[in-house]
Amino acid sequence: MQCPLCKSRDTGKIGSNQYYCWQCLMEFKASSQQTGKMYFVEEDGSLVPVSFKEEA
Ligand SMILES: [Zn+2]
């Protein structure tokens, strides 16, 4: 799975529909390319949504 943000293929699958980018150090889903949302992983494991698409 290609990272929707940095386009890197240095990613790993961590769930049925979840992936992790080792370049961005963020989680994303297969739908992230459409939704424009990725997830920063806090130290306690909680996910913080990060929007990377600029609003048109
Ligand atoms: Zn990335």
N, CA, C, O and the ligand as a Tripos MOL2 file, in Angstrom:
@<TRIPOS>MOLECULE
protein
  225   223    57     0     0
PROTEIN
NO_CHARGES

@<TRIPOS>ATOM
      1 N           0.8590   -1.2080    0.0000 N.3       1 MET1
      2 CA          0.0000    0.0000    0.0000 C.3       1 MET1
      3 C           0.8860    1.2460    0.0000 C.2       1 MET1
      4 O           1.8160    1.3750    0.7970 O.2       1 MET1
      5 N           0.5730    2.1350   -0.8990 N.am      2 GLN2
      6 CA          1.3490    3.3680   -1.0070 C.3       2 GLN2
      7 C           0.8080    4.4070   -0.0310 C.2       2 GLN2
      8 O          -0.4040    4.5780    0.1030 O.2       2 GLN2
      9 N           1.7160    5.0930    0.6440 N.am      3 CYS3
     10 CA          1.2910    6.1370    1.5780 C.3       3 CYS3
     11 C           0.6400    7.2790    0.7980 C.2       3 CYS3
     12 O           1.2200    7.7800   -0.1650 O.2       3 CYS3
     13 N          -0.5640    7.6950    1.2080 N.am      4 PRO4
     14 CA         -1.2610    8.7610    0.4830 C.3       4 PRO4
     15 C          -0.6150   10.1290    0.6800 C.2       4 PRO4
     16 O          -0.8860   11.0660   -0.0710 O.2       4 PRO4
     17 N           0.2350   10.2350    1.6870 N.am      5 LEU5
     18 CA          0.8440   11.5350    1.9730 C.3       5 LEU5
     19 C           2.2070   11.6950    1.2950 C.2       5 LEU5
     20 O           2.4070   12.6340    0.5240 O.2       5 LEU5
     21 N           3.1250   10.8060    1.5700 N.am      6 CYS6
     22 CA          4.4800   10.9470    1.0420 C.3       6 CYS6
     23 C           4.7340   10.0460   -0.1700 C.2       6 CYS6
     24 O           5.8080   10.0860   -0.7700 O.2       6 CYS6
     25 N           3.7300    9.2330   -0.5220 N.am      7 LYS7
     26 CA          3.8100    8.3470   -1.6870 C.3       7 LYS7
     27 C           4.8520    7.2490   -1.5200 C.2       7 LYS7
     28 O           5.1900    6.5580   -2.4810 O.2       7 LYS7
     29 N           5.3590    7.0880   -0.3080 N.am      8 SER8
     30 CA          6.3330    6.0350   -0.0700 C.3       8 SER8
     31 C           5.6510    4.6740   -0.0480 C.2       8 SER8
     32 O           4.4820    4.5560    0.3200 O.2       8 SER8
     33 N           6.3940    3.6550   -0.4460 N.am      9 ARG9
     34 CA          5.8750    2.2950   -0.3230 C.3       9 ARG9
     35 C           6.4870    1.5960    0.8810 C.2       9 ARG9
     36 O           6.3400    0.3870    1.0550 O.2       9 ARG9
     37 N           7.1740    2.3710    1.7070 N.am     10 ASP10
     38 CA          7.7540    1.8340    2.9300 C.3      10 ASP10
     39 C           6.6780    1.8000    4.0080 C.2      10 ASP10
     40 O           6.7620    2.5010    5.0170 O.2      10 ASP10
     41 N           5.6610    0.9670    3.7720 N.am     11 THR11
     42 CA          4.5230    0.8970    4.6760 C.3      11 THR11
     43 C           4.2820   -0.5460    5.1090 C.2      11 THR11
     44 O           4.7250   -1.4910    4.4560 O.2      11 THR11
     45 N           3.5800   -0.6920    6.2090 N.am     12 GLY12
     46 CA          3.2600   -2.0130    6.6950 C.3      12 GLY12
     47 C           1.7910   -2.1200    7.0450 C.2      12 GLY12
     48 O           1.1690   -1.1480    7.4740 O.2      12 GLY12
     49 N           1.2420   -3.3080    6.8590 N.am     13 LYS13
     50 CA         -0.1540   -3.5220    7.1990 C.3      13 LYS13
     51 C          -0.2560   -3.8660    8.6740 C.2      13 LYS13
     52 O           0.4310   -4.7700    9.1510 O.2      13 LYS13
     53 N          -1.1020   -3.1570    9.3950 N.am     14 ILE14
     54 CA         -1.2230   -3.3850   10.8340 C.3      14 ILE14
     55 C          -2.6200   -3.8190   11.2210 C.2      14 ILE14
     56 O          -2.8730   -4.1090   12.3900 O.2      14 ILE14
     57 N          -3.5330   -3.8710   10.2650 N.am     15 GLY15
     58 CA         -4.9020   -4.2950   10.5410 C.3      15 GLY15
     59 C          -5.6110   -4.6040    9.2480 C.2      15 GLY15
     60 O          -5.0290   -4.5010    8.1680 O.2      15 GLY15
     61 N          -6.8870   -4.9900    9.3590 N.am     16 SER16
     62 CA         -7.6400   -5.3870    8.1750 C.3      16 SER16
     63 C          -7.7290   -4.2390    7.1790 C.2      16 SER16
     64 O          -7.7360   -4.4620    5.9680 O.2      16 SER16
     65 N          -7.7970   -3.0180    7.6830 N.am     17 ASN17
     66 CA         -7.8930   -1.8580    6.7960 C.3      17 ASN17
     67 C          -7.0050   -0.7320    7.3110 C.2      17 ASN17
     68 O          -7.2990    0.4480    7.1240 O.2      17 ASN17
     69 N          -5.9080   -1.1240    7.9670 N.am     18 GLN18
     70 CA         -5.0330   -0.1190    8.5520 C.3      18 GLN18
     71 C          -3.5920   -0.3820    8.1340 C.2      18 GLN18
     72 O          -3.1380   -1.5240    8.0720 O.2      18 GLN18
     73 N          -2.8930    0.7040    7.8520 N.am     19 TYR19
     74 CA         -1.5080    0.6040    7.4100 C.3      19 TYR19
     75 C          -0.6790    1.6230    8.1770 C.2      19 TYR19
     76 O          -1.2060    2.5820    8.7410 O.2      19 TYR19
     77 N           0.6310    1.3920    8.1840 N.am     20 TYR20
     78 CA          1.5250    2.3000    8.8930 C.3      20 TYR20
     79 C           2.6400    2.7290    7.9570 C.2      20 TYR20
     80 O           3.2870    1.8950    7.3240 O.2      20 TYR20
     81 N           2.8600    4.0290    7.8740 N.am     21 CYS21
     82 CA          3.9280    4.5450    7.0210 C.3      21 CYS21
     83 C           5.1610    4.8040    7.8700 C.2      21 CYS21
     84 O           5.1030    5.5540    8.8450 O.2      21 CYS21
     85 N           6.2700    4.1880    7.5020 N.am     22 TRP22
     86 CA          7.5070    4.3490    8.2750 C.3      22 TRP22
     87 C           8.1870    5.6580    7.9580 C.2      22 TRP22
     88 O           9.1070    6.0540    8.6740 O.2      22 TRP22
     89 N           7.7720    6.3380    6.9210 N.am     23 GLN23
     90 CA          8.3240    7.6530    6.5950 C.3      23 GLN23
     91 C           7.6010    8.7450    7.3830 C.2      23 GLN23
     92 O           8.2340    9.6180    7.9790 O.2      23 GLN23
     93 N           6.2650    8.6850    7.3780 N.am     24 CYS24
     94 CA          5.4690    9.6870    8.0990 C.3      24 CYS24
     95 C           5.3000    9.3160    9.5690 C.2      24 CYS24
     96 O           4.9850   10.1700   10.3980 O.2      24 CYS24
     97 N           5.5100    8.0460    9.8860 N.am     25 LEU25
     98 CA          5.2580    7.5350   11.2290 C.3      25 LEU25
     99 C           3.8020    7.7570   11.6190 C.2      25 LEU25
    100 O           3.4870    8.1160   12.7540 O.2      25 LEU25
    101 N           2.9240    7.5330   10.6420 N.am     26 MET26
    102 CA          1.5060    7.7070   10.9120 C.3      26 MET26
    103 C           0.7220    6.5430   10.3330 C.2      26 MET26
    104 O           1.1420    5.8920    9.3760 O.2      26 MET26
    105 N          -0.4330    6.3010   10.9450 N.am     27 GLU27
    106 CA         -1.3330    5.2810   10.4310 C.3      27 GLU27
    107 C          -2.2130    5.8670    9.3440 C.2      27 GLU27
    108 O          -2.5250    7.0580    9.3490 O.2      27 GLU27
    109 N          -2.6030    5.0200    8.4220 N.am     28 PHE28
    110 CA         -3.6000    5.4540    7.4370 C.3      28 PHE28
    111 C          -4.4300    4.2570    7.0210 C.2      28 PHE28
    112 O          -4.0820    3.1070    7.2880 O.2      28 PHE28
    113 N          -5.5340    4.5560    6.3600 N.am     29 LYS29
    114 CA         -6.4240    3.5090    5.8880 C.3      29 LYS29
    115 C          -6.4230    3.5120    4.3740 C.2      29 LYS29
    116 O          -5.9360    4.4470    3.7370 O.2      29 LYS29
    117 N          -6.9750    2.4530    3.8110 N.am     30 ALA30
    118 CA         -7.0470    2.3770    2.3640 C.3      30 ALA30
    119 C          -7.8520    3.5430    1.8050 C.2      30 ALA30
    120 O          -7.6530    3.9540    0.6620 O.2      30 ALA30
    121 N          -8.7600    4.0710    2.6160 N.am     31 SER31
    122 CA         -9.6150    5.1650    2.1640 C.3      31 SER31
    123 C          -9.0020    6.5340    2.4120 C.2      31 SER31
    124 O          -9.6160    7.5540    2.1000 O.2      31 SER31
    125 N          -7.7870    6.5670    2.9760 N.am     32 SER32
    126 CA         -7.1850    7.8530    3.3460 C.3      32 SER32
    127 C          -6.9540    8.7480    2.1390 C.2      32 SER32
    128 O          -7.0150    9.9730    2.2430 O.2      32 SER32
    129 N          -6.6870    8.1300    0.9910 N.am     33 GLN33
    130 CA         -6.4640    8.9300   -0.2080 C.3      33 GLN33
    131 C          -7.7000    9.7640   -0.5200 C.2      33 GLN33
    132 O          -7.5900   10.8970   -0.9880 O.2      33 GLN33
    133 N          -8.8890    9.1940   -0.2560 N.am     34 GLN34
    134 CA        -10.1290    9.9080   -0.5300 C.3      34 GLN34
    135 C         -10.4960   10.8550    0.6150 C.2      34 GLN34
    136 O         -10.9170   11.9880    0.3850 O.2      34 GLN34
    137 N         -10.3320   10.3750    1.8460 N.am     35 THR35
    138 CA        -10.7810   11.1640    2.9860 C.3      35 THR35
    139 C          -9.7820   12.2520    3.3610 C.2      35 THR35
    140 O         -10.1530   13.2500    3.9780 O.2      35 THR35
    141 N          -8.5120   12.0640    2.9900 N.am     36 GLY36
    142 CA         -7.5050   13.0510    3.3300 C.3      36 GLY36
    143 C          -7.1180   13.0170    4.7940 C.2      36 GLY36
    144 O          -6.5710   13.9870    5.3200 O.2      36 GLY36
    145 N          -7.3980   11.9100    5.4520 N.am     37 LYS37
    146 CA         -7.0930   11.8240    6.8810 C.3      37 LYS37
    147 C          -6.1090   10.6930    7.1720 C.2      37 LYS37
    148 O          -6.2370    9.5750    6.6720 O.2      37 LYS37
    149 N          -5.1210   11.0350    8.0040 N.am     38 MET38
    150 CA         -4.2200   10.0250    8.5370 C.3      38 MET38
    151 C          -4.2790   10.1430   10.0530 C.2      38 MET38
    152 O          -4.9790   10.9970   10.5970 O.2      38 MET38
    153 N          -3.5370    9.2770   10.7240 N.am     39 TYR39
    154 CA         -3.6600    9.2340   12.1710 C.3      39 TYR39
    155 C          -2.2930    9.1900   12.8220 C.2      39 TYR39
    156 O          -1.5050    8.2700   12.6020 O.2      39 TYR39
    157 N          -2.0290   10.2100   13.6330 N.am     40 PHE40
    158 CA         -0.8010   10.2430   14.4060 C.3      40 PHE40
    159 C          -0.9900    9.3960   15.6530 C.2      40 PHE40
    160 O          -2.0130    9.5000   16.3300 O.2      40 PHE40
    161 N          -0.0110    8.5640   15.9560 N.am     41 VAL41
    162 CA         -0.1290    7.6690   17.1110 C.3      41 VAL41
    163 C           0.5450    8.3010   18.3230 C.2      41 VAL41
    164 O           1.7560    8.5240   18.3290 O.2      41 VAL41
    165 N          -0.2480    8.5820   19.3390 N.am     42 GLU42
    166 CA          0.2830    9.1460   20.5720 C.3      42 GLU42
    167 C           1.0740    8.0860   21.3340 C.2      42 GLU42
    168 O           0.9800    6.8920   21.0470 O.2      42 GLU42
    169 N           1.8470    8.5420   22.3010 N.am     43 GLU43
    170 CA          2.6500    7.6140   23.0950 C.3      43 GLU43
    171 C           1.7750    6.6060   23.8340 C.2      43 GLU43
    172 O           2.1980    5.4760   24.0780 O.2      43 GLU43
    173 N           0.5560    7.0130   24.1900 N.am     44 ASP44
    174 CA         -0.3400    6.1040   24.9060 C.3      44 ASP44
    175 C          -1.1500    5.2230   23.9540 C.2      44 ASP44
    176 O          -1.9930    4.4370   24.3850 O.2      44 ASP44
    177 N          -0.8850    5.3660   22.6630 N.am     45 GLY45
    178 CA         -1.5460    4.4910   21.7000 C.3      45 GLY45
    179 C          -2.8000    5.0710   21.0780 C.2      45 GLY45
    180 O          -3.3800    4.4740   20.1720 O.2      45 GLY45
    181 N          -3.2240    6.2310   21.5570 N.am     46 SER46
    182 CA         -4.4300    6.8210   20.9880 C.3      46 SER46
    183 C          -4.1100    7.4660   19.6410 C.2      46 SER46
    184 O          -2.9800    7.8820   19.3870 O.2      46 SER46
    185 N          -5.1110    7.5370   18.7990 N.am     47 LEU47
    186 CA         -4.9340    8.0480   17.4520 C.3      47 LEU47
    187 C          -5.4750    9.4620   17.3290 C.2      47 LEU47
    188 O          -6.5950    9.7580   17.7450 O.2      47 LEU47
    189 N          -4.6520   10.3300   16.7440 N.am     48 VAL48
    190 CA         -5.0770   11.7030   16.5260 C.3      48 VAL48
    191 C          -5.2410   11.9170   15.0240 C.2      48 VAL48
    192 O          -4.2650   11.8340   14.2790 O.2      48 VAL48
    193 N          -6.4640   12.1910   14.5710 N.am     49 PRO49
    194 CA         -6.6780   12.4010   13.1380 C.3      49 PRO49
    195 C          -5.9040   13.6150   12.6390 C.2      49 PRO49
    196 O          -5.9090   14.6770   13.2610 O.2      49 PRO49
    197 N          -5.2400   13.4320   11.5030 N.am     50 VAL50
    198 CA         -4.4890   14.5090   10.8840 C.3      50 VAL50
    199 C          -4.9730   14.6550    9.4490 C.2      50 VAL50
    200 O          -4.9210   13.7100    8.6620 O.2      50 VAL50
    201 N          -5.4380   15.8380    9.1270 N.am     51 SER51
    202 CA         -5.9140   16.0890    7.7780 C.3      51 SER51
    203 C          -4.7590   16.5980    6.9280 C.2      51 SER51
    204 O          -4.0990   17.5730    7.2890 O.2      51 SER51
    205 N          -4.5160   15.9420    5.8030 N.am     52 PHE52
    206 CA         -3.3860   16.3680    4.9730 C.3      52 PHE52
    207 C          -3.8260   16.9510    3.6370 C.2      52 PHE52
    208 O          -3.0030   17.4140    2.8470 O.2      52 PHE52
    209 N          -5.1130   16.9230    3.3980 N.am     53 LYS53
    210 CA         -5.6150   17.5000    2.1500 C.3      53 LYS53
    211 C          -6.0120   18.9480    2.3890 C.2      53 LYS53
    212 O          -6.6800   19.2700    3.3710 O.2      53 LYS53
    213 N          -5.5940   19.8030    1.4890 N.am     54 GLU54
    214 CA         -6.0040   21.1840    1.6100 C.3      54 GLU54
    215 C          -7.4380   21.3290    1.1130 C.2      54 GLU54
    216 O          -7.8250   20.7620    0.0910 O.2      54 GLU54
    217 N          -8.1990   22.0930    1.8550 N.am     55 GLU55
    218 CA         -9.5830   22.3200    1.4470 C.3      55 GLU55
    219 C          -9.6130   23.1550    0.1790 C.2      55 GLU55
    220 O          -8.9240   24.1680    0.0630 O.2      55 GLU55
    221 N         -10.4170   22.7140   -0.7560 N.am     56 ALA56
    222 CA        -10.4920   23.4430   -2.0280 C.3      56 ALA56
    223 C         -11.2750   24.7370   -1.8360 C.2      56 ALA56
    224 O         -11.4530   25.4980   -2.7870 O.2      56 ALA56
    225 ZN          4.0630    8.4970    4.3800 Zn       57 ZN57
@<TRIPOS>BOND
     1     1     2 1
     2     2     3 1
     3     3     4 2
     4     3     5 am
     5     5     6 1
     6     6     7 1
     7     7     8 2
     8     7     9 am
     9     9    10 1
    10    10    11 1
    11    11    12 2
    12    11    13 am
    13    13    14 1
    14    14    15 1
    15    15    16 2
    16    15    17 am
    17    17    18 1
    18    18    19 1
    19    19    20 2
    20    19    21 am
    21    21    22 1
    22    22    23 1
    23    23    24 2
    24    23    25 am
    25    25    26 1
    26    26    27 1
    27    27    28 2
    28    27    29 am
    29    29    30 1
    30    30    31 1
    31    31    32 2
    32    31    33 am
    33    33    34 1
    34    34    35 1
    35    35    36 2
    36    35    37 am
    37    37    38 1
    38    38    39 1
    39    39    40 2
    40    39    41 am
    41    41    42 1
    42    42    43 1
    43    43    44 2
    44    43    45 am
    45    45    46 1
    46    46    47 1
    47    47    48 2
    48    47    49 am
    49    49    50 1
    50    50    51 1
    51    51    52 2
    52    51    53 am
    53    53    54 1
    54    54    55 1
    55    55    56 2
    56    55    57 am
    57    57    58 1
    58    58    59 1
    59    59    60 2
    60    59    61 am
    61    61    62 1
    62    62    63 1
    63    63    64 2
    64    63    65 am
    65    65    66 1
    66    66    67 1
    67    67    68 2
    68    67    69 am
    69    69    70 1
    70    70    71 1
    71    71    72 2
    72    71    73 am
    73    73    74 1
    74    74    75 1
    75    75    76 2
    76    75    77 am
    77    77    78 1
    78    78    79 1
    79    79    80 2
    80    79    81 am
    81    81    82 1
    82    82    83 1
    83    83    84 2
    84    83    85 am
    85    85    86 1
    86    86    87 1
    87    87    88 2
    88    87    89 am
    89    89    90 1
    90    90    91 1
    91    91    92 2
    92    91    93 am
    93    93    94 1
    94    94    95 1
    95    95    96 2
    96    95    97 am
    97    97    98 1
    98    98    99 1
    99    99   100 2
   100    99   101 am
   101   101   102 1
   102   102   103 1
   103   103   104 2
   104   103   105 am
   105   105   106 1
   106   106   107 1
   107   107   108 2
   108   107   109 am
   109   109   110 1
   110   110   111 1
   111   111   112 2
   112   111   113 am
   113   113   114 1
   114   114   115 1
   115   115   116 2
   116   115   117 am
   117   117   118 1
   118   118   119 1
   119   119   120 2
   120   119   121 am
   121   121   122 1
   122   122   123 1
   123   123   124 2
   124   123   125 am
   125   125   126 1
   126   126   127 1
   127   127   128 2
   128   127   129 am
   129   129   130 1
   130   130   131 1
   131   131   132 2
   132   131   133 am
   133   133   134 1
   134   134   135 1
   135   135   136 2
   136   135   137 am
   137   137   138 1
   138   138   139 1
   139   139   140 2
   140   139   141 am
   141   141   142 1
   142   142   143 1
   143   143   144 2
   144   143   145 am
   145   145   146 1
   146   146   147 1
   147   147   148 2
   148   147   149 am
   149   149   150 1
   150   150   151 1
   151   151   152 2
   152   151   153 am
   153   153   154 1
   154   154   155 1
   155   155   156 2
   156   155   157 am
   157   157   158 1
   158   158   159 1
   159   159   160 2
   160   159   161 am
   161   161   162 1
   162   162   163 1
   163   163   164 2
   164   163   165 am
   165   165   166 1
   166   166   167 1
   167   167   168 2
   168   167   169 am
   169   169   170 1
   170   170   171 1
   171   171   172 2
   172   171   173 am
   173   173   174 1
   174   174   175 1
   175   175   176 2
   176   175   177 am
   177   177   178 1
   178   178   179 1
   179   179   180 2
   180   179   181 am
   181   181   182 1
   182   182   183 1
   183   183   184 2
   184   183   185 am
   185   185   186 1
   186   186   187 1
   187   187   188 2
   188   187   189 am
   189   189   190 1
   190   190   191 1
   191   191   192 2
   192   191   193 am
   193   193   194 1
   194   194   195 1
   195   195   196 2
   196   195   197 am
   197   197   198 1
   198   198   199 1
   199   199   200 2
   200   199   201 am
   201   201   202 1
   202   202   203 1
   203   203   204 2
   204   203   205 am
   205   205   206 1
   206   206   207 1
   207   207   208 2
   208   207   209 am
   209   209   210 1
   210   210   211 1
   211   211   212 2
   212   211   213 am
   213   213   214 1
   214   214   215 1
   215   215   216 2
   216   215   217 am
   217   217   218 1
   218   218   219 1
   219   219   220 2
   220   219   221 am
   221   221   222 1
   222   222   223 1
   223   223   224 2
@<TRIPOS>SUBSTRUCTURE
     1 MET1         2 RESIDUE 1 A MET
     2 GLN2         6 RESIDUE 1 A GLN
     3 CYS3        10 RESIDUE 1 A CYS
     4 PRO4        14 RESIDUE 1 A PRO
     5 LEU5        18 RESIDUE 1 A LEU
     6 CYS6        22 RESIDUE 1 A CYS
     7 LYS7        26 RESIDUE 1 A LYS
     8 SER8        30 RESIDUE 1 A SER
     9 ARG9        34 RESIDUE 1 A ARG
    10 ASP10       38 RESIDUE 1 A ASP
    11 THR11       42 RESIDUE 1 A THR
    12 GLY12       46 RESIDUE 1 A GLY
    13 LYS13       50 RESIDUE 1 A LYS
    14 ILE14       54 RESIDUE 1 A ILE
    15 GLY15       58 RESIDUE 1 A GLY
    16 SER16       62 RESIDUE 1 A SER
    17 ASN17       66 RESIDUE 1 A ASN
    18 GLN18       70 RESIDUE 1 A GLN
    19 TYR19       74 RESIDUE 1 A TYR
    20 TYR20       78 RESIDUE 1 A TYR
    21 CYS21       82 RESIDUE 1 A CYS
    22 TRP22       86 RESIDUE 1 A TRP
    23 GLN23       90 RESIDUE 1 A GLN
    24 CYS24       94 RESIDUE 1 A CYS
    25 LEU25       98 RESIDUE 1 A LEU
    26 MET26      102 RESIDUE 1 A MET
    27 GLU27      106 RESIDUE 1 A GLU
    28 PHE28      110 RESIDUE 1 A PHE
    29 LYS29      114 RESIDUE 1 A LYS
    30 ALA30      118 RESIDUE 1 A ALA
    31 SER31      122 RESIDUE 1 A SER
    32 SER32      126 RESIDUE 1 A SER
    33 GLN33      130 RESIDUE 1 A GLN
    34 GLN34      134 RESIDUE 1 A GLN
    35 THR35      138 RESIDUE 1 A THR
    36 GLY36      142 RESIDUE 1 A GLY
    37 LYS37      146 RESIDUE 1 A LYS
    38 MET38      150 RESIDUE 1 A MET
    39 TYR39      154 RESIDUE 1 A TYR
    40 PHE40      158 RESIDUE 1 A PHE
    41 VAL41      162 RESIDUE 1 A VAL
    42 GLU42      166 RESIDUE 1 A GLU
    43 GLU43      170 RESIDUE 1 A GLU
    44 ASP44      174 RESIDUE 1 A ASP
    45 GLY45      178 RESIDUE 1 A GLY
    46 SER46      182 RESIDUE 1 A SER
    47 LEU47      186 RESIDUE 1 A LEU
    48 VAL48      190 RESIDUE 1 A VAL
    49 PRO49      194 RESIDUE 1 A PRO
    50 VAL50      198 RESIDUE 1 A VAL
    51 SER51      202 RESIDUE 1 A SER
    52 PHE52      206 RESIDUE 1 A PHE
    53 LYS53      210 RESIDUE 1 A LYS
    54 GLU54      214 RESIDUE 1 A GLU
    55 GLU55      218 RESIDUE 1 A GLU
    56 ALA56      222 RESIDUE 1 A ALA
    57 ZN57       225 GROUP 0 **** ****
